[in-house]
């Protein structure tokens, strides 16, 4: 071999081994993080207590998670009434008419516009 011969080959191999060894050392000390889907239904969220909570829990939490409710904007009473009525009339939610007022009262208390 010309231009340095075996010395150059040895230096290249030594350099490659050093780089590989450094990578192994850092991998041993690093934390591996794997990303995956997050199941929001498994996130436990406690909704505040307020008048109408029992009717809300009985009628709404079978379809909507507590986290979903907390993510909603602060709506007016009129808007909450419209949404609850839509759930009842358009989507067939088994909410008795006698519970609508207390459900809306609860939603306004926890997510209503001031």
C-alpha positions in Angstrom: 0.0 0.0 0.0 1.3 3.4 -0.9 0.5 6.7 0.9 0.8 5.5 4.4 0.1 1.9 3.9 -1.0 -0.2 6.9 -0.7 2.8 9.3 -3.6 4.5 7.6 -5.8 1.4 7.6 -5.1 0.9 11.4 -5.9 4.5 12.1 -9.2 4.3 10.2 -10.1 1.0 12.0 -9.2 2.5 15.3 -11.3 5.6 14.5 -14.3 3.5 13.5 -14.0 1.3 16.6 -13.9 4.5 18.8 -17.0 5.9 17.2 -18.8 2.7 17.6 -17.8 2.3 21.2 -18.9 5.8 22.1 -22.3 5.1 20.6 -22.7 2.0 22.7 -21.7 3.8 25.9 -24.2 6.5 25.3 -26.9 4.0 24.5 -26.4 2.2 27.8 -26.9 5.5 29.8 -29.8 6.8 27.7 -33.4 6.4 28.4 -35.5 4.9 25.6 -38.8 6.6 25.0 -41.3 5.0 22.7 -44.2 6.9 21.4 -47.6 5.3 21.0 -51.2 6.2 21.0 -52.7 7.6 24.2 -56.0 6.2 25.2 -57.8 9.2 26.7 -60.5 7.0 28.2 -57.9 5.7 30.6 -57.1 9.1 31.9 -58.9 9.5 35.2 -60.3 13.0 35.6 -62.5 14.1 38.4 -65.3 16.6 37.6 -66.2 19.2 40.2 -69.2 18.7 42.4 -72.0 21.1 41.7 -75.8 20.9 41.6 -77.0 18.5 38.9 -73.8 16.3 39.1 -75.8 13.1 39.8 -78.0 13.5 36.8 -75.0 14.5 34.6 -73.1 11.4 35.8 -76.0 9.1 35.4 -76.9 10.3 31.9 -73.8 11.7 30.2 -70.7 9.8 31.4 -71.8 6.6 29.6 -70.9 8.3 26.3 -68.6 11.2 27.3 -65.4 11.0 29.4 -64.8 13.4 32.1 -61.7 14.6 30.2 -63.9 15.3 27.1 -66.2 17.5 29.2 -63.3 19.4 30.7 -61.9 20.1 27.2 -65.2 21.8 26.1 -65.3 25.6 25.8 -67.2 27.6 28.4 -70.7 27.9 26.8 -73.7 29.9 27.8 -76.7 28.3 29.3 -78.6 28.6 26.0 -75.8 26.8 24.2 -75.6 24.0 26.8 -79.3 23.5 26.6 -79.1 23.3 22.8 -76.3 20.7 23.0 -78.0 18.6 25.6 -81.3 18.7 23.5 -79.3 17.7 20.4 -77.8 14.7 22.2 -81.3 13.7 23.3 -83.3 14.4 20.1 -80.7 14.0 17.3 -78.4 11.4 18.7 -80.9 9.4 20.7 -79.2 9.8 24.1 -81.5 8.2 26.7 -81.8 11.4 28.8 -85.2 11.8 30.3 -86.8 15.3 29.9 -86.9 15.6 33.7 -83.1 15.5 33.8 -82.3 18.1 31.1 -82.6 21.1 33.3 -80.3 19.8 36.0 -77.8 18.5 33.5 -77.7 22.0 31.9 -77.4 23.5 35.4 -74.4 21.3 36.1 -72.7 22.1 32.8 -73.2 25.8 33.3 -71.7 25.6 36.8 -68.6 23.8 35.6 -68.2 25.0 32.0 -70.4 28.0 31.7 -69.7 31.6 30.6 -69.6 34.1 33.4 
